[in-house]
Amino acid sequence: MKTDSNQILNSLIRTKDRLWTLIWFSVVALLALWDVLFLNKPAFKKVSTGFVSTFAISLLVVVITLLLGWVLTIGLHYFSQRKNRAGYIGLTFFLNLIRSVPQIVGILFSYIGIAALVDKGLLSGPVSFIALAFCTSIFIVTEVIDLMRERIDHFKKLDFYNAMRVCGIPESRIINFDILWKNSRIHIFNKLISVFGSAIFLQCSVDFIISVGLSTDVNPVSLPVTLGSLLAKIDSKQDILAIGNAIFHPGYIPQLFMQNLQGLTVAFLIVFSLFCINNISNG
């Protein structure tokens, strides 16, 4: 029994992605336990809600990006194979237009529009989550499309592609199953982990910008509570500023982890999660 446990532990530690996944879960669990003991209940509820909302929206971004990326990749491939010049140029122009817009700018204006719709009662509840995720996916999807097209182009140059075509195997099966699923799913999965990290970063950045008041036409309450919006709250700002006080007054350091927990927890969750996700995606 002990040998089996050691084998499981060794298999987790041996690969970088599994190791950093284990580290992330362990540290977040310890942080949650510490917050339960020392963070007041209203603040703990806010942090928990922000954490769940941030990761729920980011997971939705991953799912939508995968589906959207696959559809657009197949569309581009279909247009190029069928010599449909108008369709290919139109779709390529649309994707290049998306590339030309900085991600954070595009998502910022999208969030402002969604918040305005929520204020008017046109969006609410789960629909607003899906809308936020979809808008984020629009400005990230080109990364997935580039990867899928690169994989398709690579395998089309190999002999097996022509051999399967000669055998009468439908091209749709070759592209979707033999290339994208059978030979590229690990690459796509790693890219989706990277997309997950990008979604968290962009979401927190935009929510922070909106919450500190850059957009005066938007009520921050209209959007779901996320780690980014929590970081912009006055309580969190004061907690983070307390770090500067602790640098010049070392005796205050132990109090940081009990009296200034909300801001430190939010900031740590964002930075540590992004750091771990980066290591997992590169594993």
C-alpha positions in Angstrom: 0.0 0.0 0.0 2.9 2.3 0.9 4.6 1.5 -2.4 1.4 2.4 -4.3 1.2 5.7 -2.5 4.9 6.4 -3.3 4.3 5.6 -7.0 1.4 8.0 -7.2 3.4 10.7 -5.5 6.4 10.1 -7.8 4.2 10.2 -10.9 2.7 13.6 -9.8 6.2 15.1 -9.1 7.8 13.7 -12.2 6.0 15.9 -14.6 6.1 19.7 -14.4 2.4 20.2 -15.2 1.1 17.7 -12.5 3.6 19.1 -10.0 2.4 22.7 -10.4 -1.3 21.6 -10.4 -0.7 19.8 -7.1 1.2 22.9 -5.7 -1.7 25.2 -6.7 -4.4 23.1 -5.2 -2.4 22.6 -2.0 -1.5 26.3 -1.5 -5.1 27.5 -2.3 -6.5 24.9 0.2 -4.1 26.1 2.9 -4.9 29.8 2.1 -8.7 29.0 2.3 -8.1 27.3 5.7 -6.2 30.3 7.0 -8.9 32.7 5.8 -11.6 30.6 7.5 -9.7 31.0 10.8 -8.7 34.7 10.6 -10.7 36.5 7.9 -14.1 37.9 8.9 -17.2 36.2 7.4 -18.4 39.0 5.1 -14.9 39.5 3.6 -14.5 35.7 3.3 -17.8 35.5 1.4 -16.7 38.3 -1.0 -13.4 36.6 -1.7 -15.0 33.2 -2.2 -17.6 34.7 -4.6 -14.9 36.6 -6.5 -12.7 33.5 -6.8 -15.6 31.3 -8.0 -16.9 33.9 -10.5 -13.4 34.6 -11.9 -12.7 30.9 -12.5 -16.2 30.1 -13.7 -16.0 32.8 -16.4 -12.5 31.8 -17.3 -13.6 28.2 -17.8 -16.5 29.4 -19.9 -14.0 31.3 -22.0 -12.0 28.1 -22.5 -15.0 26.1 -23.7 -16.3 28.9 -26.0 -12.8 29.6 -27.4 -12.4 25.9 -28.2 -15.7 25.6 -30.0 -15.4 28.9 -31.8 -11.8 28.2 -32.8 -12.7 24.8 -34.2 -15.6 26.2 -36.2 -13.6 29.0 -37.7 -10.6 26.7 -38.4 -12.8 24.3 -40.3 -14.4 27.2 -42.1 -11.1 28.6 -43.2 -10.0 25.1 -44.3 -13.3 24.5 -46.2 -13.1 27.8 -48.0 -9.4 27.3 -49.0 -10.1 23.7 -50.2 -13.2 24.7 -52.2 -11.5 27.7 -53.7 -14.2 29.9 -52.2 -12.2 33.1 -52.5 -14.9 35.5 -51.2 -15.6 33.4 -48.1 -11.9 32.9 -47.3 -11.0 36.6 -47.8 -14.1 37.7 -45.7 -13.3 35.3 -42.8 -9.6 36.2 -42.9 -10.4 39.9 -42.9 -12.6 39.4 -39.9 -9.9 37.6 -38.0 -7.3 40.1 -38.9 -9.6 42.9 -37.7 -9.8 41.1 -34.3 -6.0 40.8 -34.2 -5.6 44.5 -34.8 -7.6 45.4 -31.7 -5.5 45.1 -28.4 -7.1 42.4 -26.3 -7.5 44.5 -23.2 -9.1 47.4 -25.1 -11.6 45.2 -26.9 -12.6 43.4 -23.8 -12.9 46.7 -21.8 -15.4 48.1 -24.3 -17.2 44.8 -24.5 -17.6 44.7 -20.7 -18.8 48.3 -20.7 -21.5 47.4 -23.2 -22.5 44.3 -21.2 -22.7 46.4 -18.0 -25.0 48.9 -19.8 -27.3 46.0 -20.9 -27.4 44.6 -17.4 -28.3 48.1 -16.0 -31.2 48.2 -18.5 -32.4 44.7 -17.5 -31.7 43.2 -20.8 -29.1 40.8 -19.4 -29.1 39.1 -16.0 -27.7 36.1 -14.0 -26.1 33.3 -16.0 -26.6 35.1 -19.3 -24.2 37.9 -18.2 -21.6 35.3 -17.4 -21.9 33.8 -20.8 -21.8 37.2 -22.5 -18.6 38.2 -20.6 -17.0 34.9 -21.5 -18.0 35.1 -25.2 -16.6 38.7 -25.5 -13.3 37.6 -24.0 -13.2 34.5 -26.3 -13.6 36.7 -29.4 -10.3 38.4 -28.6 -8.4 35.2 -27.7 -9.7 32.8 -30.3 -7.2 33.7 -32.9 -4.5 32.0 -30.8 -6.3 28.7 -31.0 -7.1 29.1 -34.7 -3.4 29.7 -35.5 -2.5 26.5 -33.6 -5.1 24.3 -35.3 -4.3 25.6 -38.8 -0.6 25.1 -38.1 -1.2 21.5 -37.1 -3.4 20.9 -40.2 -0.9 22.4 -42.5 1.9 20.3 -41.0 0.1 17.0 -41.4 -1.1 17.8 -44.9 2.6 17.8 -46.0 3.1 14.2 -44.7 2.4 11.1 -46.8 -0.3 9.7 -44.5 -2.7 12.5 -45.5 -2.5 11.7 -49.2 -2.6 8.0 -48.4 -5.8 8.3 -46.4 -7.3 10.5 -49.1 -6.5 7.8 -51.7 -8.1 5.2 -49.5 -11.3 7.1 -49.7 -11.4 8.3 -46.1 -13.5 11.6 -45.9 -11.4 14.7 -45.5 -13.6 15.8 -42.6 -12.7 12.7 -40.6 -9.0 13.1 -41.4 -9.0 16.7 -40.3 -11.2 16.4 -37.2 -10.2 12.9 -35.9 -6.8 11.9 -37.3 -5.2 15.4 -37.2 -6.9 17.6 -34.5 -7.9 14.8 -32.1 -5.6 11.9 -32.5 -2.3 13.8 -33.2 -2.9 17.4 -31.8 -5.1 17.1 -28.7 -2.1 17.5 -26.3 -1.0 20.7 -28.1 -4.6 22.0 -28.1 -5.0 21.2 -24.4 -1.8 23.0 -23.5 -3.0 26.0 -25.5 -6.4 26.0 -23.7 -4.5 26.1 -20.4 -2.7 29.1 -21.6 -6.1 30.6 -22.7 -7.4 30.0 -19.2 -4.5 32.0 -17.8 -5.0 34.8 -20.3 -8.7 34.9 -19.5 -8.0 35.3 -15.8 -5.4 38.1 -16.4 -7.6 40.0 -18.9 -10.7 39.7 -16.8 -9.0 40.9 -13.6 -7.3 43.7 -15.4 -10.6 45.0 -17.1 -12.6 44.6 -13.9 -10.0 46.5 -12.0 -10.0 49.3 -14.5 -13.8 49.6 -14.5 -14.0 49.4 -10.7 -11.5 52.2 -10.0 -13.7 54.4 -12.1 -12.0 54.8 -15.5 -15.4 54.3 -17.1 -17.7 56.7 -15.3 -20.7 55.6 -17.4 -20.7 52.1 -16.0 -21.9 50.9 -12.6 -19.4 48.3 -11.4 -22.2 46.6 -9.4 -23.7 45.6 -12.8 -20.9 43.1 -13.4 -20.3 39.9 -11.4 -17.9 40.3 -8.4 -14.5 39.0 -9.5 -11.0 39.0 -8.0 -10.2 42.1 -10.2 -13.1 44.1 -8.9 -12.3 43.1 -5.3 -8.7 44.2 -5.8 -10.0 47.7 -6.6 -12.1 48.0 -3.4 -10.8 50.5 -0.8 -10.4 47.7 1.8 -8.1 45.7 -0.5 -6.1 48.8 -1.4 -5.6 49.6 2.2 -4.5 46.0 2.9 -2.0 46.1 0.1 -0.7 49.5 1.1 -0.1 48.0 4.6 2.8 46.0 3.0 4.7 49.3 2.6 4.1 50.1 6.2 5.4 46.7 7.2 8.6 47.2 5.2 9.5 50.2 7.3 8.1 48.7 10.5 9.0 45.0 10.5 7.2 44.5 13.8 3.9 44.9 11.9 4.6 42.0 9.5 2.9 39.3 11.7 -0.3 41.5 11.8 -0.4 41.6 8.0 -1.5 38.0 7.9 -4.4 38.6 10.3 -5.6 42.2 10.0 -5.0 42.8 6.2 -6.1 39.5 4.8 -8.7 40.5 2.2 -6.4 42.5 0.0 -3.5 40.2 0.4 -5.6 37.1 -0.3 -7.1 38.6 -3.5 -3.7 39.8 -4.8 -2.0 36.5 -3.9 -4.7 34.4 -5.6 -4.3 36.4 -8.8 -0.5 36.4 -9.0 0.0 32.8 -7.7 -2.7 31.4 -10.0 -1.2 33.1 -13.1 2.3 31.9 -12.1 1.1 28.3 -11.6 -1.0 28.2 -14.8 2.0 29.5 -16.8 4.1 26.7 -15.4 1.4 24.1 -16.1 0.9 25.2 -19.7 4.6 25.0 -20.3 4.9 21.6 -18.7 
